[in-house]
Amino acid sequence: MTILKTPSLKTIDAYTLQQELESDRVLLVDVRERSEYRGEHIPNAYSLPLSNFKPEQLPKGDRSVVLYCQTGNRSAEAAKRLFADQWSEVIHLDGGLQAWKAAGQATVVNPNAPISIMRQVQIIAGTLVLTGTLLGAFVSPAFLLLSGFVGAGLTFAGVSGTCMMATLLGKLPYNR
């Protein structure tokens, strides 16, 4: 008879995680992109972005692995990859970095790091929509197609969960 163990995604709150880190009982893994990590991260976190996340890249050891991201969505996605790699238990920080900071826990902040990819996307998309709208109103209505194209791209990104502009921006040297 074979007993199958169902994998479980456990959560940990910021206060408990701080205690576990102080006792060196967990390995904390940040699954946000490198530019986000460089901008701000939890002290002693290991960076392994979800875009390149492979379970075999995690350091081996006897400590439990705790995943975190900005809000908890990407760490849940990373956990799915670990479950697919036969991990039976994965822990992630409930609420991610936002919850960590809301709990008053310390972070490492680099004021010289580039702004996040999503802020870059917002700036570029907003500029393109504004430019298309202004040129459409004052030069030629054909420029409204630019605003429509950007709007369609943002809609597709929201529905599919993939953003081509963010992917392209992530390949720029200053975002690596």
C-alpha positions in Angstrom: 0.0 0.0 0.0 1.3 3.4 -1.0 0.4 6.5 1.0 0.6 9.7 -1.0 1.5 12.8 1.0 -0.3 15.9 -0.2 2.0 18.8 -0.6 1.1 21.8 1.6 1.9 25.5 1.3 2.3 26.8 4.8 2.5 30.4 5.7 4.5 32.3 8.3 3.9 35.7 9.7 6.5 38.4 9.9 7.0 38.2 13.7 7.5 34.4 13.6 9.8 34.6 10.6 12.0 37.2 12.4 12.4 34.7 15.3 13.2 31.9 13.0 15.8 34.0 11.2 17.4 35.0 14.5 17.7 31.3 15.4 19.1 30.5 12.0 16.5 27.8 11.5 15.3 29.0 8.0 16.7 29.9 4.7 14.9 33.0 3.4 14.5 33.2 -0.4 13.4 36.3 -2.2 11.7 35.4 -5.5 11.2 39.0 -6.8 13.3 40.2 -9.7 16.9 41.2 -9.1 16.2 44.9 -9.6 13.5 44.7 -6.9 15.9 42.8 -4.6 18.6 45.4 -5.1 16.2 48.2 -4.3 15.0 46.7 -1.0 15.1 43.3 0.6 14.9 41.5 4.0 18.4 41.2 5.5 20.2 37.9 4.8 17.7 36.9 2.1 18.9 34.8 -0.8 17.8 36.1 -4.2 16.3 33.6 -6.7 13.9 35.5 -9.1 10.8 33.6 -10.2 11.7 34.4 -13.8 14.7 32.0 -13.5 13.5 29.9 -10.6 14.6 26.3 -10.6 14.3 24.2 -7.5 17.8 22.7 -8.0 19.2 26.3 -7.6 18.2 26.4 -3.9 21.2 25.8 -1.5 21.1 22.4 0.2 20.9 22.2 3.9 18.8 21.2 6.9 17.1 24.6 7.3 13.5 25.0 6.1 13.0 27.2 3.1 10.8 30.3 3.4 9.8 32.1 0.1 8.8 35.7 -0.1 8.0 38.3 -2.7 6.2 41.7 -2.7 2.7 40.5 -1.7 2.8 36.7 -1.7 1.6 35.9 -5.3 5.0 35.1 -6.8 6.2 33.1 -3.8 3.0 30.9 -4.1 4.0 30.4 -7.8 7.5 29.4 -6.8 6.0 27.0 -4.3 4.1 25.3 -7.1 7.4 24.7 -8.9 8.9 23.2 -5.7 5.8 20.9 -5.3 6.3 19.9 -9.0 9.9 19.0 -8.0 8.6 16.6 -5.3 9.0 19.0 -2.4 6.4 18.0 0.3 6.4 21.2 2.3 7.0 24.8 1.4 6.6 27.9 3.6 6.0 31.4 2.4 5.8 34.8 4.1 2.2 35.7 4.4 1.7 39.1 2.7 5.3 39.2 1.5 7.6 42.2 1.9 4.7 44.6 2.4 3.5 42.6 5.5 7.1 42.4 6.7 7.5 46.2 6.5 4.0 46.8 8.0 5.1 44.7 11.0 8.0 47.2 11.5 10.7 44.7 10.6 14.0 46.0 9.1 14.9 45.9 5.5 18.0 46.7 3.5 17.4 49.7 1.2 19.6 50.8 -1.6 18.7 54.3 -2.7 20.9 54.0 -5.8 19.1 50.9 -7.2 17.0 51.3 -10.4 13.2 51.7 -9.9 11.1 48.6 -10.1 10.2 47.1 -13.4 6.5 47.7 -12.8 7.1 51.4 -12.1 9.1 51.6 -15.3 6.2 50.0 -17.2 3.7 52.4 -15.7 5.9 55.4 -16.6 6.4 54.3 -20.2 2.8 53.1 -20.8 1.5 56.3 -19.3 3.8 58.5 -21.4 2.8 56.6 -24.6 -1.0 56.9 -23.8 -0.6 60.6 -23.0 1.4 61.2 -26.1 -1.0 59.3 -28.3 -4.0 61.2 -26.8 -2.4 64.7 -27.2 -1.2 64.0 -30.7 -4.6 62.5 -31.6 -6.4 65.6 -30.3 -4.1 68.2 -31.8 -2.3 66.7 -34.8 -4.2 63.7 -36.3 -6.8 61.3 -34.9 -4.6 58.5 -36.3 -2.3 58.9 -33.2 -5.1 57.6 -31.1 -4.1 54.2 -32.3 -1.0 54.5 -30.2 -3.1 54.9 -27.1 -5.4 52.1 -28.1 -2.4 49.8 -28.8 -0.9 50.5 -25.4 -4.3 50.0 -23.7 -4.7 46.6 -25.5 -1.3 45.6 -24.4 -2.0 46.5 -20.7 -5.3 44.6 -20.9 -3.6 41.5 -22.3 -0.9 41.8 -19.6 -3.6 41.9 -16.9 -5.6 39.0 -18.3 -2.7 36.7 -19.1 -0.4 37.6 -16.2 2.5 38.3 -18.6 3.8 41.7 -19.6 5.9 41.9 -22.7 7.0 45.4 -21.8 8.2 44.3 -18.4 10.0 41.3 -20.0 11.8 43.6 -22.4 12.7 46.1 -19.7 14.0 43.3 -17.6 16.6 42.5 -20.3 18.1 46.0 -20.2 21.6 46.1 -18.6 20.6 48.4 -15.7 17.8 46.0 -14.7 20.0 43.0 -14.4 
